């Protein structure tokens, strides 16, 4: 596979100038970025579409007891493979590695659609997740190669737009496909999108030929990192749901994770070509952006998970409408990201954005923590817009500053490390905010005499809630509002770490063309 990757990236850029520096037209870069956004959409849409189809899948294949593994297998494979894909791109060429990840993702999609039982589906979802790990990293690293940091802000709105489209459109598309075409098409739908991305990238993307000396792959480091990440994700996924937090299984997983990551750090100091070169963390800005990215992931995915729960349970929204009611947050995120990107491109200044983003993120979470049974949809929408504005300042700026903080030869591992920290942040956010939410709901239900009405009082939807007796329903609404308050208040407290980290960021000049240069250039690596 390494030879194929080298061959795919080996074409010299036909637009290269006499100095060997390619000078593609801005229009060509935009076409490539469009293809990359399609690939990013594949990775982001998948879980959202499949999540909507899960009840139908269980009804057809059975295996309800293994339901959580359909998502967990995908998440584990994505998180564990992310840093490895980044390093492979640095070693063998980004184009070939990226195309390989798309092909693996599409193979996993086809196999998942053909699954005949839950065991097969879980295995094929792991293959899908393996490819997905390379999609996100490949997009970020290739954009890092194609577009200098100073010019990258022009494309931030596109990235934020893709995220908004995925979060809004995923459940809608998933429901429509499942109802009219069957659940298998929730996987097959990836094929036409993937084919378009493959064709466009193969034809349009030309990266400069890279000369690499022969190196050995850090297999031991990759193995230890995979074990460590797997243990962390399983702890955050199983803790408080499948197993008690103080159970033997969780304790053993924590011990395995700590031991594996400690071993990984030791191995990386000795490896000739480490999976994650530890020297990148000597740059203060890179380390600070990793912290901010972790916190942004913690907050973002916790909010996206528990805001719809509040809207359905307390405000009476349907499942479909609760997704649409996230629009204030997502639109604010997209608009602010676009504005921040333009300002960064025009001025070259960026330090203010992580600070503003962190402060708005904490403010938005604090406001959301004040919601109760009397909060109107308009008020909650305003609060969500404040949070969305904060996320808009953070989501792309963290990647931009991180990439600007490393040498071009480490662009892949910088992109994958930043993505990994955000992914791990989301795992911890969902686990910690979820544990607080569920615990508070159950406690409030017990205190108000409603605990006997349902064994899963933290998991009722609007339709099930309507069937409960009025006193129990009112108790549950109060309990959900109380759980939301606890989850978002802790999120706001955790978000303060991002504010402190952002204050210490140094405004290092962004690499690349100044305002006088009309088109971005491809940097040789």
N, C-alpha and C positions, 0 to 999 in steps of 0.2 A: 504494500500500500504506500510505503514511503516513496518508492520510485515513481508511482503514479502521481503522488502529490508534487514531487519535484518537477516532473514533466509538465504538469498542468500549469505551473507558475513560471515556467522557464521562458516564455515568449517575451522578447524584448518589446517594449512599448513602441508602436509604429510612429508615435508622435514625439519621440525623444529628440531633443535638440542636440547640438554639437557637444555640449558639456556632459551629455549622458543623462540629463535631468528631463524626464518626460513633461510635456506641457499640454495636457489635454484641454480641450475647450470645456468651459463650465457646463455647457449643455450635456456633454458626454458624462460628466461627473453626476449631473442630476439624474440621468437615465440609470446609472449604476446605483445611485442612492435609492431610486425608486424600486429597483430589483431587490436591494437589501431590505427595504421596508416590507416588501411582500414576504420575504423570508422571516423577518421578525414577527410579522403578523401570524405566520404559521405557528410559531412557538407560543405566542401569547394567547391565541384563540383556542388552542387545543383543549386545555383543561376546562375552560369555561363552557365550550360546546359539549364536551363529554360529560361534565357535571350535570347539565340539564338532561342528558339522555340516560343517566345512571338508573333511575327507577325502571325504565323500559328494558334496559340491559339485564338487570337482575331478574325481571319477570320472564325474560326469554332464556337466559343461561342458568338461572338459579345461583346458588353460592352467596347468599346474603351475608354469611359470616365472614366472607373474604372481601366484602365490598370496599373497605378502606384501602386495601392493597392496590386497587386499580389506580388510585391517585398516588399512594405512597411509592409504588414501584417507579412511576414516572418521575416523581419529585426526587427520589433517591438517585436515580440514574442521571438526571439532569445536573444535580448539585455535585455529585462525585466526578462527573466527566468534565465539568466546566474548566477547571484549571489545566487539565490534560490537553483539551482542545487548544487552549491558548498557547501552551508551550509547543505543541505540534505545529501550529501556524508559524511561530517564530523560527522553528527549526527547518521546516520543509517547504514553506511557502503558503501564504494565506489562501490563495484562490483554490488550490487543489484540496486543502484541508476543509475549506468551507463547502465546496461542492460535495465532498465525501459525506459531510454531516447532513446535508440536505437529502442525499440519496438514502442514508441510513434512516433518517426520520420518515421518509416516504415508504421505505420497506416496512418499517414498524407500523405505519398507518394501514397499509394494505393487509398485513398479517392480523392486526387488531380487528379490522373489519371482517376478516374471515374466521375469527375465533369461534370455536364450537363449545367451549366451556370456560368457566371463570379462571381456571388455572392457566389456560392458554392465553386468555386476554391479559392477565397480569404479566406474564412473560413477555408478550409482544409489546405491552405498554412500556416495559423496561427498555426494549430496543428503541422505541419511539423517544423515550427520555434521553437515551444515549445520544441520539442525533440532535435533539433539542438543545443539549448542552453546548454543542458546537454552533448552533444557529445564532444565539444571542451574542456569544463571544466573537464569532466571525463578523457579524454586522459591525460591532463596535470597533474591532481591530482594523477592518478594512477601511472604514470611514476614517480611522486614525491615520492610516497610510495615505489615503487619497486626499484628505482635506486637512491643511494645517490648522492647529488649534484656533488661531486668530480668525479663520474663515468658517469654523465649524458651527458657529451660532446660527448661520443661515438655515441649517438643516435640523435644528433642535425642535422647531415647530412640527416638522414631519414626524419625528420620533414620538413626541408627546401626542400627536394626533393618532398615530397607530395604536398607542396604549389606550387612548380614550375609545377608539373604534372597537378595540378588542373587548374592553370591559363592558361597553354598552351593547355591542352587537353580538358578542359571544352567546349569552343566554338566549337572546331572541332567535339567532340563527340556529342554535342547538335545538330549541323547541320546535321551530318550523320544520327542520330536517327530520327530526324524530317523528313528528306527527304525520308528515306527508310522504317521506321516503324510507323511513325505518332507521333504527339506531346505527346500523352498519355504515350508513352514509355520513354519520358524524365523523367517521374516520376517512372514508373515501373522498370527502370534500377537500382534503388536503392535496390530493393528486393534481388537479388542474392548477391550483395556486403554486404548488411546488414545481410543476413543469414549466410554468411561465418564469419563475425565479431562476431555475436552472438554465433555461435558454438565454434569458437576458444576460445573466452573469457570464456564461460561457462566451457569448458573442461580444459583449461590450467591455467587460472588465479586463484590462491589461495592466498588470503590475510589473515593475522592473525586475529583471532577472537578478536573483540574489546568489551570491557566491558563499557557500557555507562549507567550512571544513567538516570532515567526517567526525561525528561525535557519537557517544553512546547514550542511549535513552536511560533516564533515571527510573528504572523499573521499581526499585525498592521504595524510592520516595513516592512514586505514583501509587503503589500499593498501600503504603502507610496512610497517605492522605485520603485515599478512597475509604479505608476502614474508619478513619477518624471522622470524616464527614458523614458517612453512613450512620455511625453511632450517634452523632449529634442530632441528625434529622429524625432518627427513630426515637430518641429521648423526647424531642419536642412534639413528635406525632403521637406517640403512645402514652406519654406521661399525663396522668389525670383522666385518661379516657379508657384505653385498653388495660392499663395497669396504674396502680397508685404510685404517686411520686416517690414514696419511700419503699416501694416493692423491690425485691431482689433483682428482678429483670432490669429495672431502670438503673439501679445502683451498679449492676454489672456493665450495662451499656455506657454509663458515665466513666467507669474505670477503664473500659476498653478504649473509649474515645480519647481520654486524657493521655493514656499510655501511647496510643498510636500517634497522636499529634506531637507528643514530646519526642518520640522516635523520629518522626518526620523532620522536625526542626534540626535534630542532630544530623540526620542523613544529608539534609540540604546544605549543611556547612561543609560537607566533604565531597558532594557530587560534582563531577566535571560540568554537567549541564543540568542544574537543578530544575525541577518542575516549577517551583516558585523561587526565583533567586532572592534570597533574604536581603540583598543589598538595596533592593528597591524601597524597603521600609526605612532605610537610613534617611531618605528624603522626607522631611517633616510634612510637606504638603500632601504627599501620597498617603502617608499614615493617617493624617487628619481627615482626608477625604474618604478613606476606608471606614473610619469611625462614623462620619456623617452619613455615608451610604448605608451602613448597617442600621443606623437609627431611622433613616428614611424608609428602609424596607420594613423595619419593625412596625412603624406607624402606618404605612400605606396599606399593607395587606390586612392588618388588624382592623383598620377602618372600613375597608371594602367588605370584609366579612361580617362585621357586627352592625354597621349602619343599616343594611337591608333588613336584618333581624329586628332592629328597633322600629323601622318603618312598617314592617308587616305586622308585628305584634302589638305595637302601641298606637301607631297612626293608621292602621287598617289598610295598608296598601297591599295590592296583589303581588305575587312574585315577579311578574313582568314589570309592573309599575315601580316596584322598589328598585329595579335596575335602572329604569329611566330617571328615577328621583335622585340618582347619583350624578346626574348631568351637571348641576352647579359646581360640584367638586372637579369633575373631569374637564369641563369647559374652562374653568378658571386655571386649572393646571396647564392646559394646552396654550391658552392665550398668554399667560405669564411666561411660560417657557419660550414661546416665540419672541416675545418682547425682550427677555433677558438675552436670548441668543443674538438678536439684532444689535442690541447695545454693546454686547461683548465684541462683536465683529467690528463695529464702527469705532469703538473707543479703546479696545484692548484691555479694559478694566473689568474685573470680575469678583474681587474680594467681597464687595458689598452684597452680592447675591446669596452666597451661602449663609451670611449673617441674617439677612432679611428673611430668607427661606426658613431657617431654623426658628427664628422668632415667630413668624406667622404660623409655622407648623405647631409650635407649642400653644400659641394663642388659640388656634382653631380647635385643638384637642381640648383645651380648657373650656372653651365655649360649648363644645359638644358634650362635655361632662355635665353641663348644667341642664341638659334636656330632661324633661319629666313627662308625665302623662298629659299635661296641658300644652306642650310645645307644638306649635303649628308647623305645617310643612314648609311654609315660607321662612320661618325663623330657622328651622334646621337647615334649609337650603342656604341661607346666608352664612351660617356657621361652617357648612361644608365648603362653601366658596373660599372662605378664609384659609381652611386647611389645604384646599386645592391650590391656592396661590402659593402657599409655602412649598408644597411639593413641586410646583412648576419651577420655582427658583432652584430647587435642589436636584431634581432627577437627572438632568443632563449636565449641569455644571460640575457635579461630582466626578463624572466620567471625564469631562474635558480637562479639569485640573489634574486629575490622576494621570491621564495620558501625557499631559504636558510636563509632568514631573519625572519622567523616565526617558532613557535613550530610545531611539526608534527601534533598535534591535529587541527591546523588551516590551514593545507595544502590545503584543499578544498576551503576555503574562500580566501586564498591568490591567488590561481590559478584563481578563478572566478573573483576576483577584478582586477587582472592584465589583464585578457581577456576583462573584461568590459571596462576598461580604453582604451584599444586598439580599441575596437569597437566604443566607443564614439568618440575617436580621428578620426576614419575613417569617421564617420558621419559629424563631423565638417569640416574635410578636403575636402570631396566631396562638402559640401554646400558652404564653403568660396571660395575654388579655383574655383568651378563651377560658383558662382556669379560673380567673377572677370573675368573669361574667357568669359562668355556670355555677360557681360556688355561691355567689351573691343571690342569684335567682333561686336556687334551691333553699338557701337559708331564709329568704324572705317568704317563699311559699310555705315553708314549714312554720314560720312564725305567725303567718296569717291563716293557718289551718287549711291550706290548699294543697299541701304536699301529697295527700292521698289521692288527689284527682288525676294525677298523671305520674307515671314512672320516669318520664323524660320531660320534665317541665321546662327545661331550657331549650327545647327543640320543637316547640309548637309553631306551625305556620298559621296564617290568618284564617284559613278555612277551618282548621281544627279548633282554633281559639273560639270561633263563632259558635261552636257546638257546646261549649262549656257553660255551666250555670253562671248567671251574672256575677254573684259574689266571687266565684273562683276566677272568672275572667278578669275582673277588676284587680284581684290580688296578683294575678299573673302579669298584667300590664304594669302595675307598680313594681313588681319584682324585676321585669326586664329593664325598666327605666333605671332602677337601682343598679342592676348589673352593668348597664351601659355606662353609668356614672363612674363606677369603680374602674372599668376597663380603660376608659378614655382619660381618667385622672392619672392613672399610672402611666399611660402613654405620654401624657404631657410631662410628667416628672422625668421619664426616661429621655424625652426629647430635649431636656435642658442640657444633656451631655453633648448633643449636636451643636447647641448654641455656643457652649464653651469651646468646643473643637474649632468651630468656624471662626471664632475671634482670633485664634492663633495662626490662621492661614496667612502666608506671605504672598503678596501679589507679584509673582515672578512673571516677566513679560512672556506672552504667548508666542510660541514659534510660528513662523510662516509669514505670509505676505501681509503688508500693511494695507491701508485703505486705498493706496494708489494702484494696487495691483488688481486688475479686472477679474482674473480667473484664478481659482485655486490650482495648486501644482501637486504632482505626485512626488512624495518624498522617497528617495532611494533608501533602501534598508540594507 
